[in-house]
Amino acid sequence: MLVREIEGLVRAYHPAPVVIVVEEPAATGAALSGVLLVHRTCRALGVLLSVVTSSAPARRVLEANAASAGARLIIHAREDTAVTTAALAALV
């Protein structure tokens, strides 16, 4: 399962920030559910997770569901912004 593979990478590179890019054609309910599962793992490990998608509906779904989980998920529309933010967070 892809979620387990991503969670394995999160654990292997802990505490480095994580950036997941969800291309618009792949921004399905299943993909977004997977991102939210990874978000829970990152939250439990104290790892910063950023998600990039150009799909405004997907960003809204992620924001609504992450907010209900009680932890902040950083969501970007552009990849370069997400990578820069993650790199800066890694320096702190």
Number of C-alpha atoms within 10 A of each C-alpha: 6 10 15 12 11 18 17 13 12 20 15 10 12 15 14 18 20 23 19 17 19 19 12 14 9 14 18 13 11 10 15 19 16 16 22 20 17 23 25 19 17 21 17 10 13 13 20 21 24 23 24 23 21 17 15 12 12 21 19 12 14 20 17 11 15 19 12 10 14 10 13 15 21 19 21 20 15 13 18 11 14 22 19 11 17 19 14 11 12 14 7 5
